Amino acid sequence: MSSLTGDLSPWPTVTWAEVEWRPTIPRDLLTRAQRERYRGPYRAAVVPPIADKVPVVAPDIVAAALEASAMVSRFDADLGDEVAPFSSILLRSESASSSQIENLSSGAKQIALAELGSRDKRNATAVVGTVAAMRAAIGLADRLDGDAILAMHHALMEDQDPDIAGRWRSDAVWIGGTSIGPHDADFVAPQAESVPGLVGDLVAFARRTDVAPLILIAVAHAQFEAIHPFPDGNGRTGRALIQSMMRHYGLTTNVTVPVSAGLLQNTQRYFDALDAYRHGDVTPIVSAVAGAAQVAVGNGRLLVADLRGVADSWAARLPSRQGSASRRLLDVLLRRPVIDSDTVAAELGINIGNVGRTVQPLVEAGILREFTGFNRNRMWHVKEVTDALDAFADRAARRLS
């Protein structure tokens, strides 16, 4: 990290501008009180540029951020030889936690079913969209530009709301209040026409090399949330951006560290930190992200240990020879805990007619359980894996005081 360059003045605060409100709901659908309440100008944020600003953070929080960075890098390195199963597992866990911050909760089995194409559970489908956004974020880590952010959002929303997927918003967006208008909102994001320029400024800041990576990542995330560049999906896209920047700056090279699982333990602290950022204080968001990263590493290590124990028990219970299709399927099951015949055939490169004889030894060993009861279009479930994933989610959801 080079010496600091740029503007060391206090962090700029969000200011406000009055904007004339153009109602989107016909007047005859509103009560008289609503028409009176939601008319006239509202206050929209004016988010300042930050490309040349240097965040000044309390020394103890700088130390916490550096310690968290080291913990993240060690965890990533420790899993370097086991990337294949744990990369997918941790990415899915991060995605589920990020979705849960937005009150989109789903069990591991339902998420796995949604990955196979089930649309029975809306929240599970939304989590799968978050998984896609996280994968796009990591795949685009070398770019860190506006087009990469649009691609993350497109991956997130293409199945949920294709009309807005991968497009900057063209209308007002706000947090809190009602859908009728922004007048009662807790925060009204900047006007839509300012979004492309603000994102360009954010990208310039995110590419800096003179700020400690985790501090830069936390501040860039808070700036993204202040801009709120999309009609929906801003929180999940912003947390996908965290993962992209962690990979870009080399904090991770192998796996996804589930930072959202750490943020989930105290969402009020996280939201308060985003609010403090808008008032010119960067220390709380750096503290929140650093603390979340440390919690994520601890929870992630417990998940990995649980799954290693599961895999060891399988090896002892399955009598088939090393290298057999049934043995090779065990590696698939760690990352795909619900499977069907097409999945088995595709993952192992075998004829679909051979799936039954491949799966049967695992059923007999109590590893797999068929749960549809059908003779055709059958599905199998590995309860030990989804139990471990649900235990991870339960630990992440335990609120800290």
KOLNUFI-99325 format. One record per residue (C-alpha): x, y, z; residue number from 1. Coordinates in pm, whole numbers. Example, Ala and Ser with C-alpha at 12.3 -4.5 7.8 and 13.67 -1.06 7.14 Angstrom:
BEGIN
<<1230; -450; 780>; 1>
<<1367; -106; 714>; 2>
This chain:
BEGIN
<<0; 0; 0>; 1>
<<148; 330; -105>; 2>
<<142; 648; 100>; 3>
<<-185; 834; 120>; 4>
<<-263; 1082; -152>; 5>
<<-571; 1293; -210>; 6>
<<-800; 1512; -4>; 7>
<<-762; 1448; 372>; 8>
<<-1040; 1690; 472>; 9>
<<-1340; 1554; 669>; 10>
<<-1558; 1310; 480>; 11>
<<-1828; 1495; 284>; 12>
<<-2186; 1466; 401>; 13>
<<-2495; 1406; 193>; 14>
<<-2693; 1726; 142>; 15>
<<-3046; 1772; 13>; 16>
<<-3228; 1931; -277>; 17>
<<-3597; 1998; -319>; 18>
<<-3746; 1812; -613>; 19>
<<-4096; 1849; -753>; 20>
<<-4298; 1531; -709>; 21>
<<-4478; 1382; -1006>; 22>
<<-4729; 1128; -871>; 23>
<<-4731; 785; -1035>; 24>
<<-5062; 670; -883>; 25>
<<-5382; 818; -1034>; 26>
<<-5545; 1075; -806>; 27>
<<-5877; 892; -805>; 28>
<<-5711; 592; -640>; 29>
<<-5595; 801; -343>; 30>
<<-5789; 935; -49>; 31>
<<-5810; 1309; 3>; 32>
<<-5562; 1282; 292>; 33>
<<-5318; 1090; 73>; 34>
<<-5346; 1345; -206>; 35>
<<-5267; 1620; 41>; 36>
<<-4978; 1432; 201>; 37>
<<-4810; 1327; -121>; 38>
<<-4803; 1646; -320>; 39>
<<-4553; 1923; -363>; 40>
<<-4173; 1893; -346>; 41>
<<-3974; 1631; -157>; 42>
<<-3612; 1626; -44>; 43>
<<-3375; 1408; -247>; 44>
<<-3017; 1336; -146>; 45>
<<-2727; 1508; -313>; 46>
<<-2447; 1254; -281>; 47>
<<-2098; 1412; -302>; 48>
<<-1820; 1266; -518>; 49>
<<-1545; 1080; -334>; 50>
<<-1290; 976; -599>; 51>
<<-1012; 1195; -455>; 52>
<<-1113; 1169; -88>; 53>
<<-913; 973; 169>; 54>
<<-1119; 819; 453>; 55>
<<-975; 905; 794>; 56>
<<-1067; 627; 1038>; 57>
<<-1011; 595; 1412>; 58>
<<-681; 410; 1482>; 59>
<<-843; 123; 1669>; 60>
<<-1078; 62; 1376>; 61>
<<-787; 71; 1133>; 62>
<<-624; -200; 1344>; 63>
<<-947; -403; 1345>; 64>
<<-972; -374; 967>; 65>
<<-613; -490; 920>; 66>
<<-669; -783; 1157>; 67>
<<-989; -879; 975>; 68>
<<-808; -864; 640>; 69>
<<-541; -1102; 770>; 70>
<<-806; -1342; 903>; 71>
<<-987; -1342; 568>; 72>
<<-667; -1411; 376>; 73>
<<-567; -1696; 611>; 74>
<<-910; -1858; 582>; 75>
<<-897; -1830; 204>; 76>
<<-547; -1979; 192>; 77>
<<-640; -2263; 428>; 78>
<<-908; -2377; 183>; 79>
<<-683; -2346; -120>; 80>
<<-652; -2723; -162>; 81>
<<-1025; -2783; -115>; 82>
<<-1171; -2517; -339>; 83>
<<-1400; -2739; -545>; 84>
<<-1665; -2820; -283>; 85>
<<-1623; -2527; -43>; 86>
<<-1619; -2247; -299>; 87>
<<-1977; -2321; -403>; 88>
<<-2093; -2385; -47>; 89>
<<-1954; -2061; 93>; 90>
<<-2081; -1858; -203>; 91>
<<-2430; -1998; -151>; 92>
<<-2408; -1926; 222>; 93>
<<-2302; -1568; 156>; 94>
<<-2589; -1527; -91>; 95>
<<-2846; -1667; 152>; 96>
<<-2724; -1433; 427>; 97>
<<-2727; -1131; 196>; 98>
<<-3083; -1215; 97>; 99>
<<-3183; -1260; 461>; 100>
<<-3070; -905; 537>; 101>
<<-3351; -807; 296>; 102>
<<-3592; -1039; 482>; 103>
<<-3573; -1303; 208>; 104>
<<-3520; -1619; 410>; 105>
<<-3516; -1976; 283>; 106>
<<-3394; -2315; 401>; 107>
<<-3100; -2489; 235>; 108>
<<-3315; -2763; 82>; 109>
<<-3550; -2513; -82>; 110>
<<-3254; -2315; -220>; 111>
<<-3108; -2635; -364>; 112>
<<-3444; -2717; -524>; 113>
<<-3460; -2367; -672>; 114>
<<-3116; -2421; -823>; 115>
<<-3264; -2724; -1002>; 116>
<<-3537; -2503; -1148>; 117>
<<-3817; -2517; -888>; 118>
<<-4011; -2192; -861>; 119>
<<-4239; -2305; -577>; 120>
<<-4074; -2083; -316>; 121>
<<-4031; -1716; -406>; 122>
<<-3764; -1648; -145>; 123>
<<-3557; -1948; -256>; 124>
<<-3575; -1822; -614>; 125>
<<-3456; -1480; -495>; 126>
<<-3160; -1642; -316>; 127>
<<-3065; -1820; -638>; 128>
<<-3065; -1479; -806>; 129>
<<-2829; -1355; -536>; 130>
<<-2603; -1656; -600>; 131>
<<-2591; -1556; -968>; 132>
<<-2505; -1197; -874>; 133>
<<-2225; -1315; -644>; 134>
<<-2082; -1539; -917>; 135>
<<-2094; -1251; -1163>; 136>
<<-1927; -1022; -909>; 137>
<<-1638; -1262; -857>; 138>
<<-1604; -1333; -1228>; 139>
<<-1586; -959; -1300>; 140>
<<-1347; -872; -1017>; 141>
<<-1071; -772; -1257>; 142>
<<-1292; -506; -1417>; 143>
<<-1449; -302; -1136>; 144>
<<-1638; -67; -1365>; 145>
<<-1995; 44; -1425>; 146>
<<-2062; -230; -1678>; 147>
<<-1952; -491; -1423>; 148>
<<-2198; -350; -1168>; 149>
<<-2474; -359; -1429>; 150>
<<-2385; -723; -1501>; 151>
<<-2410; -811; -1131>; 152>
<<-2755; -654; -1112>; 153>
<<-2866; -825; -1432>; 154>
<<-2765; -1164; -1291>; 155>
<<-2955; -1085; -970>; 156>
<<-3280; -963; -1126>; 157>
<<-3314; -1125; -1469>; 158>
<<-3552; -1395; -1342>; 159>
<<-3729; -1181; -1083>; 160>
<<-3785; -855; -1272>; 161>
<<-3629; -861; -1621>; 162>
<<-3760; -514; -1708>; 163>
<<-3520; -350; -1461>; 164>
<<-3236; -604; -1469>; 165>
<<-2899; -448; -1547>; 166>
<<-3030; -93; -1602>; 167>
<<-2971; 223; -1402>; 168>
<<-3293; 353; -1256>; 169>
<<-3485; 627; -1434>; 170>
<<-3714; 724; -1146>; 171>
<<-3698; 824; -783>; 172>
<<-3624; 552; -528>; 173>
<<-3648; 572; -151>; 174>
<<-3610; 373; 169>; 175>
<<-3896; 355; 419>; 176>
<<-4226; 537; 404>; 177>
<<-4489; 413; 158>; 178>
<<-4502; 327; -210>; 179>
<<-4729; 625; -280>; 180>
<<-4455; 885; -262>; 181>
<<-4121; 976; -103>; 182>
<<-4246; 1238; 140>; 183>
<<-4244; 1004; 444>; 184>
<<-3928; 816; 346>; 185>
<<-3630; 767; 574>; 186>
<<-3396; 833; 282>; 187>
<<-3457; 943; -76>; 188>
<<-3171; 855; -310>; 189>
<<-3026; 1114; -550>; 190>
<<-3210; 1199; -868>; 191>
<<-3183; 938; -1142>; 192>
<<-2993; 1160; -1387>; 193>
<<-2700; 1181; -1144>; 194>
<<-2658; 804; -1111>; 195>
<<-2417; 730; -1402>; 196>
<<-2179; 1008; -1299>; 197>
<<-2184; 905; -934>; 198>
<<-2118; 542; -1023>; 199>
<<-1824; 650; -1239>; 200>
<<-1686; 846; -943>; 201>
<<-1741; 545; -715>; 202>
<<-1550; 319; -954>; 203>
<<-1260; 565; -958>; 204>
<<-1250; 555; -578>; 205>
<<-1277; 174; -571>; 206>
<<-967; 144; -790>; 207>
<<-743; 340; -554>; 208>
<<-431; 174; -421>; 209>
<<-343; 415; -141>; 210>
<<-615; 306; 104>; 211>
<<-612; -19; 303>; 212>
<<-832; -262; 105>; 213>
<<-1095; -345; 366>; 214>
<<-1136; 24; 456>; 215>
<<-1175; 111; 89>; 216>
<<-1422; -176; 39>; 217>
<<-1641; -68; 331>; 218>
<<-1649; 296; 220>; 219>
<<-1718; 206; -144>; 220>
<<-2006; -17; -32>; 221>
<<-2158; 264; 175>; 222>
<<-2125; 507; -115>; 223>
<<-2296; 257; -345>; 224>
<<-2587; 225; -101>; 225>
<<-2613; 605; -79>; 226>
<<-2635; 627; -459>; 227>
<<-2895; 345; -474>; 228>
<<-2855; 318; -853>; 229>
<<-3129; 58; -918>; 230>
<<-3506; 46; -864>; 231>
<<-3464; -275; -660>; 232>
<<-3184; -508; -551>; 233>
<<-2944; -237; -431>; 234>
<<-2854; -405; -102>; 235>
<<-2778; -744; -256>; 236>
<<-2588; -591; -548>; 237>
<<-2390; -373; -306>; 238>
<<-2290; -675; -101>; 239>
<<-2196; -861; -420>; 240>
<<-1972; -562; -491>; 241>
<<-1800; -625; -156>; 242>
<<-1709; -975; -276>; 243>
<<-1590; -843; -611>; 244>
<<-1361; -591; -442>; 245>
<<-1229; -849; -195>; 246>
<<-1126; -1064; -490>; 247>
<<-996; -762; -684>; 248>
<<-764; -660; -399>; 249>
<<-644; -1014; -331>; 250>
<<-801; -1057; 12>; 251>
<<-958; -1370; -137>; 252>
<<-840; -1581; -429>; 253>
<<-1011; -1915; -369>; 254>
<<-1343; -1885; -186>; 255>
<<-1616; -1642; -89>; 256>
<<-1592; -1529; 273>; 257>
<<-1955; -1485; 386>; 258>
<<-1933; -1126; 512>; 259>
<<-2311; -1086; 487>; 260>
<<-2345; -1360; 750>; 261>
<<-2148; -1134; 984>; 262>
<<-2356; -828; 897>; 263>
<<-2670; -1032; 957>; 264>
<<-2581; -1079; 1324>; 265>
<<-2646; -711; 1389>; 266>
<<-2839; -558; 1102>; 267>
<<-2930; -251; 1305>; 268>
<<-2561; -174; 1353>; 269>
<<-2512; -217; 977>; 270>
<<-2803; 12; 884>; 271>
<<-2697; 270; 1144>; 272>
<<-2345; 265; 997>; 273>
<<-2482; 335; 649>; 274>
<<-2678; 625; 794>; 275>
<<-2370; 757; 977>; 276>
<<-2177; 741; 649>; 277>
<<-2432; 969; 486>; 278>
<<-2367; 1213; 772>; 279>
<<-1993; 1218; 705>; 280>
<<-1868; 953; 949>; 281>
<<-1686; 662; 780>; 282>
<<-1568; 487; 1099>; 283>
<<-1894; 297; 1178>; 284>
<<-1920; 128; 836>; 285>
<<-1553; 28; 843>; 286>
<<-1604; -110; 1193>; 287>
<<-1919; -297; 1087>; 288>
<<-1758; -457; 780>; 289>
<<-1437; -546; 968>; 290>
<<-1637; -703; 1251>; 291>
<<-1859; -886; 1004>; 292>
<<-1555; -1028; 824>; 293>
<<-1415; -1164; 1150>; 294>
<<-1748; -1322; 1245>; 295>
<<-1780; -1463; 892>; 296>
<<-1444; -1637; 916>; 297>
<<-1537; -1798; 1248>; 298>
<<-1876; -1914; 1121>; 299>
<<-1724; -2027; 793>; 300>
<<-1466; -2240; 971>; 301>
<<-1743; -2410; 1171>; 302>
<<-1933; -2484; 848>; 303>
<<-1623; -2628; 681>; 304>
<<-1551; -2844; 988>; 305>
<<-1910; -2972; 990>; 306>
<<-1894; -3064; 622>; 307>
<<-1554; -3229; 654>; 308>
<<-1702; -3446; 928>; 309>
<<-1994; -3536; 703>; 310>
<<-1759; -3627; 417>; 311>
<<-1543; -3842; 646>; 312>
<<-1850; -4034; 763>; 313>
<<-1954; -4098; 402>; 314>
<<-1616; -4241; 314>; 315>
<<-1647; -4489; 601>; 316>
<<-2005; -4587; 515>; 317>
<<-1979; -4633; 139>; 318>
<<-1836; -4971; 36>; 319>
<<-1781; -4890; -334>; 320>
<<-1427; -4868; -467>; 321>
<<-1224; -4547; -503>; 322>
<<-1282; -4383; -841>; 323>
<<-1625; -4539; -894>; 324>
<<-1911; -4318; -1009>; 325>
<<-2075; -4355; -667>; 326>
<<-1758; -4233; -492>; 327>
<<-1722; -3944; -734>; 328>
<<-2081; -3845; -664>; 329>
<<-1988; -3775; -300>; 330>
<<-1788; -3467; -405>; 331>
<<-2090; -3341; -600>; 332>
<<-2319; -3383; -300>; 333>
<<-2120; -3145; -82>; 334>
<<-2207; -2861; -318>; 335>
<<-2535; -2996; -464>; 336>
<<-2731; -3141; -169>; 337>
<<-3042; -3198; -381>; 338>
<<-2995; -3385; -709>; 339>
<<-3196; -3536; -990>; 340>
<<-3099; -3777; -1265>; 341>
<<-3001; -3501; -1508>; 342>
<<-2770; -3344; -1248>; 343>
<<-2597; -3673; -1172>; 344>
<<-2548; -3754; -1540>; 345>
<<-2415; -3406; -1620>; 346>
<<-2186; -3379; -1316>; 347>
<<-2030; -3725; -1362>; 348>
<<-2038; -3742; -1741>; 349>
<<-2232; -4069; -1742>; 350>
<<-2530; -4196; -1940>; 351>
<<-2858; -4113; -1773>; 352>
<<-2945; -4482; -1785>; 353>
<<-2663; -4549; -1539>; 354>
<<-2781; -4299; -1279>; 355>
<<-2985; -4553; -1085>; 356>
<<-2697; -4791; -1024>; 357>
<<-2474; -4495; -929>; 358>
<<-2720; -4355; -677>; 359>
<<-2837; -4681; -520>; 360>
<<-2524; -4753; -309>; 361>
<<-2558; -4406; -154>; 362>
<<-2924; -4470; -76>; 363>
<<-2836; -4803; 85>; 364>
<<-2563; -4634; 290>; 365>
<<-2815; -4379; 421>; 366>
<<-2638; -4089; 252>; 367>
<<-2909; -4008; -4>; 368>
<<-3284; -4016; 41>; 369>
<<-3536; -4013; -244>; 370>
<<-3815; -3773; -143>; 371>
<<-4054; -3740; -439>; 372>
<<-4202; -4090; -425>; 373>
<<-4221; -4087; -806>; 374>
<<-4105; -4357; -1044>; 375>
<<-3993; -4089; -1289>; 376>
<<-3839; -3744; -1235>; 377>
<<-3702; -3861; -904>; 378>
<<-3496; -3642; -669>; 379>
<<-3259; -3725; -387>; 380>
<<-3166; -3521; -81>; 381>
<<-2856; -3519; 143>; 382>
<<-2999; -3412; 477>; 383>
<<-2660; -3400; 651>; 384>
<<-2541; -3125; 416>; 385>
<<-2856; -2913; 432>; 386>
<<-2855; -2953; 812>; 387>
<<-2499; -2813; 820>; 388>
<<-2599; -2524; 593>; 389>
<<-2908; -2449; 802>; 390>
<<-2694; -2457; 1118>; 391>
<<-2463; -2200; 957>; 392>
<<-2765; -1984; 874>; 393>
<<-2899; -2018; 1230>; 394>
<<-2567; -1903; 1375>; 395>
<<-2561; -1608; 1136>; 396>
<<-2916; -1508; 1227>; 397>
<<-2852; -1497; 1602>; 398>
<<-2877; -1129; 1678>; 399>
<<-2604; -973; 1887>; 400>
<<-2706; -737; 2166>; 401>
